[in-house]
Amino acid sequence: MKKFALMVLSFFLVLSFAFSAGAKTLKVGLAADPVSLDPQVQLSGGMLQLSHWVFDPLVRWTQDGKFEPRLATKWERINEYRVRFYLRHDVKFHSGNTFTAKDVKWSFDRMKKSMDFKGLLEPFVGVGIIDDYTVDIVTTKPYALLLNMATYFFAMDSEFYTGTDANGQPKDACKKTTHTFANDNESGTGVFVVDSYEQGVKTVFKRFADYWDTKSPGNVDTFILTPIKENATRVAALLSGDVDVIDQVPPQDYKRVDSDSKVVLVTINGGRIITFQMNPNRVEAFKDARVRNAVAYAINNAGIVEKIMKGTVEVASQQSPPGYAGYNPALKPRFDLKKAKALMKEAGYEKGFEITMMAPNNRYVNDAKIAEASAQMLAKIGIKVNLKTMPKAQYWDQFDARAADMMMIGWHSDTEDSGNFSEFLTMCYNKDTGMGQYNSGYCNPKVDELTIAAQSEIDLDKRAKMLQEIEQILYDDAAFIPYHWQNHAYGANKNFNVKPILNSMNFPYFGDLVVK
């Protein structure tokens, strides 16, 4: 009997060793990390990355810009206002609760209350439940981008988030920068469960044992995310082997990373526009289009692309990157210092004025350096800039408060469409609809009129002309200062097959990552 027991023990030890040997750990060093575990609290790249790891959308983008089924297996248009989605059966939340249509409706209804997301949902009436695994998504008008938007419909566990927490507060509360149940706890259907979370320090994810997508090739069991804000430190961590994957490889380190025999550099077109916004509600001079144009002519964005970005990005003159419906080929970069000075004189500001400027220092590639260069350029036309840069975790609260006269913001279209830029960045701010949520104060009713009209225009040629007209208006108005469209650059250990899981939205699908 004793011999048999020893044989059994030996068998399980061998089995345990084999299992451990097959387990794969992924260590990722990103420039920043998610600010919360609530997928609806902030519309930002970091939070959308988390959503794809921990939650699941109805559909998601593929690397070639198509849609693939996730929680919805298929869909069909019922009429011009209604699309029917057929939901996946046998899907479990991390809590053990079963995913059904009620979770889709509950999540949609909650998202409509989110300050950051409700602007995206302005064209929608809501979600109608047909049965436990069928829903209709209904719009207020014909809407060409419904499937684009379905990539943002992540399912939250309605039962898990219902009721009150230990402090007697509602579990479904959606608030930034404060304790809420959803900020600190999660229950999604995603490939990873959050094992531990310390914002700004480290997040540990474990693969969900009951994950529905059994066809995923991914073999990562443990995923450790560490924010490393400094570019040099992040690159050093990759080259030393302390982490397996990093993002935002700075252009000046491309050759260094690419020439290392242990790692690989992977770049992919991003389409994220990097801009500075001027706040006319804080600075009287910024109400004058001549002054705003003077600022635009003073910024040598082509020089920034060459010197700071090392020629690795494309200089911009508008929101829409080439290939988007709204891209207007007539608009060109416009650095002209002589003209900038003439416009300042014409507007009565020949002697200049003083402003404050804020930018993050770990959100966009070389963001602080771009801000510093911009401050020096504006000094040449008499605008004295008091610049302050800070980590992303602090910056977004300052941006929401519009705490400076000029503020940096980058934007990747949430819908992979030109209209989304204006919906959030240049439409007049409207607290009720959420439009202009990330607009520092510019307002032109014609831009609003065209942006809303473009949402319903299903003739694509007509729609493109409307979107191009918007870009022309914004250019003439100098509504913002465009810099360039940022690419995504990842560095990875060669044993980690990163390229297939990347996309232009910068949502790496680490759940599908194959480790050799």
Secondary structure, 3 states (H helix, E strand, C coil): CHHHHHHHHHHHHHHHHHHHHHCCEEEEEECCCCCCCCCCCCCCHHHHHHHHHHCCECEEECCCCCEEECCEEEEEEEECCEEEEEECCCCECCCCCECCHHHHHHHHHHHCCCCCCCCCCCCEEEEEEEECCEEEEEECCCCCCHHHHHCCCECCCCCCCCCECCCCCECCCCCCCCCCHHHHCCCCCCCEEEEEEECCCEEEEEECCCCCCCCCCCCCCEEEEEECCCHHHHHHHHHHCCCCEECCCCHHHHHHHHCCCCEEEEEEEEEEEEEEEECCCCCHHHHCHHHHHHHHHHCCHHHHHHHCCCCCCEECCCCCCCCCCCCCCCCCCCCCHHHHHHHHHHCCCCCCEEEEEEEECCCCCCHHHHHHHHHHHHHCCCEEEEEEEECHHHHHHHHHCCCCCEEEEEECCCCCCCHHHHHHHCCCCCCCCCCCCCCCCCCCHHHHHHHHHHHHCCCHHHHHHHHHHHHHHHHHHCCCEEEEEEEEEEEEECCEECHHHCCCCCCCCHHHCEEC
